[in-house]
């Protein structure tokens, strides 16, 4: 028997709806819900352990999002026909959900918790990543897991000047804003997206519009939980607290930390100084007290340290490294650092350094995307690597981390809009983070811009990026430009903004405090703009415009279009012709078919211009079409008994027969009496001869007719004159036996 099912419908205001359903699936989970929009359906579940593992002082939360190929009626690609490790797109969705959920669990809740979201049915007109946050939060609301308030996430796009919530993939192609917003009914918590050079006010308007839609979705979750029967929040054993101990440590450490922070020293120097203060605080306690309160001592020292650093900024406008709130750390840049890459650059800002390389390739080098919800290829992509030595650590490498994928995606979105549509290359940027104390993703954007220009990619405009922070105590606030790693940890907001001199191209924002006013947000974005322009000036001082051409050792790319019916001839049987041509010219040749015109798009890639020119000449030769009545220069390449084979000098390889009868007005007994191999002569083109059905050219047509020349009478093709009598066949032997009789004998 089907159990009782509860539903809640969310109206999007334009005829579309989102339905929340619970009670039918996954009932052993602490909470489960099915979210449906169109024919897209997500199943979200949440399970949390009843007890925390001893010794854990953090929330071991796992957010997992997976797309099932069956949801789109497709098979997984590759040899193994089973979904395996998550794709980049799935990981990016996991990060979007995790960043909004994690801060809303109680700080002292340390039970292992797992949120799983699965795409069970896919509608091509509905993008499922915009529903994942809603699904996860609804599942938690239906459980007894402690959680502060329902949240949701929506995608907001601006299409033809109008904001749209959760647009289709087709609609998104026409948008100049594509942002994901995560929020509760009261506060915006997360923003991430890409834009086409918009202003700070336009970005704030998009966030406001999305937040109104989120409020409706949060109310729907509350209504669904009440309809099912809201569960009592489970009891759990929180962290120990000791107010007297906290005050004692604060009194001992606060002023010392404040004084160290005010000195404006380097990361290592102040790290050692803070460690010495911590040792002094620890020395205040006996071994028995340390054994009993060791975890609390460390926690309360961190709290005193954080409070001191925040107070320094709010009281005096000073920061850990001695800067004011608007100062940008010293920057130095360099391009063309690596001699054999197609493009390279170094960007160093304070104690953060990124080395970027650019590699140019053909369409064969495009990044193939094959997921249940998206198929295609990327001709521009960026990979970001964050090795442990960049922060002075030694730890094992476990493959590409979710953080590396997320930061690389942000930098890619920041730059991709500035790659010209007619760029013939596939472009790959790799950012190697060599030092990190502050935003390495923004350093990647800056180094990526310079490396692209160094490689000769004709960027529309250079892009820079900056990481901003916020410290607020409710009455006062300070916006920090170009934050340090420590300021990211102790601040109330971390937002990264990238853009050109004319507007924002991408952003990523995590807001840790409730009720952040849009006034503060816009002020922070405007301060970020000043910082971006300062950094952009440093980039353009190093390399003002893209190099006019690619480097000598980098491949040159030329595209040519050929008719569809010539593709086979150009490739040759089994690829013979194109393979020989690539070997002869030392080039790489790729042919793609235009899906609209069905013409062949030939990509020619090579470092040797002479080889590229040979390929172009071969293509032009194939496409050469002589005009009837025109005169052309030809070269004799072969002598036959009945004429000479000649090729057009302007289209080598394009051959035609010059018949012996068209060599001269006089009778020609031997072809070599008139022309020899290697001779260059002019001929007139007469088109296709209706009798021979072959192309006809003539040399004699360009020569003056000799005096007294009498043309030979045309051959009489009357069949009456070609009978047996004319061929002397009337004297055939009468005694010759018929063929059949001979066979029988």
Secondary structure, DSSP 8 states (H G I E B T S, - for coil): -----EEEEEE-SSS-EEEEEESSS-TTSSEEEEEEETTEEEEEEEEE-SS--TT--S--EEEEEEE-GGGGT---SSSS-S--S--HHHHHHHHHHHHHHGGGS-TT--S-EEEEEEEEE--TTS-THHHHHHHHHHHHHTS-S--SS-EEEEEEEEETTEEEES--HHHHTT-SEEEEEEEESS-EEEEEEEEEEE-HHHHHHHHHHHHHHHHHHHHHHHHHHHHH--------------HHHHHHHHHHHHHHHHHHHHT---HHHHHHHHHHHHHHHHTTS-HHHHHHHHHHHHHHHHHHHHHHHHHHHHHHSB-TTS-BTT----EEEEES-STTSSEEEEEEETTEEEEEEEEEE-GGGSEEEE-SS-EEEESEEEEEEE-GGGGT------SS-HHHHHHHHHHHHHHHTTS-TT--SEEEEEEEEEE-SS-HHHHHHHHHHHHHHHTT---SS--EEEEEEEEE-SS-EEEEES--HHHHHHSSEEEEEEEETTEEEEEEEEE-STT--HHHHHHHHHHHHHHHHHHHHHHHHH--S--SS--TTS-EEEEEEE-HHHHHHHH-GGGHHHHHHHHHHT-EEEEEE-TTT--EEEEEEES-HHHHHHHHHHHHHHH----TT-EEEEEEEEEETTEEEEEETTSTT-EEEEEGGGT-SS--S-GGGT--TT-EEEEEEEEE-TTT-SEEEESGGGS---TT----------GGGGSTGGGT-TT--TT---HHHHHH-
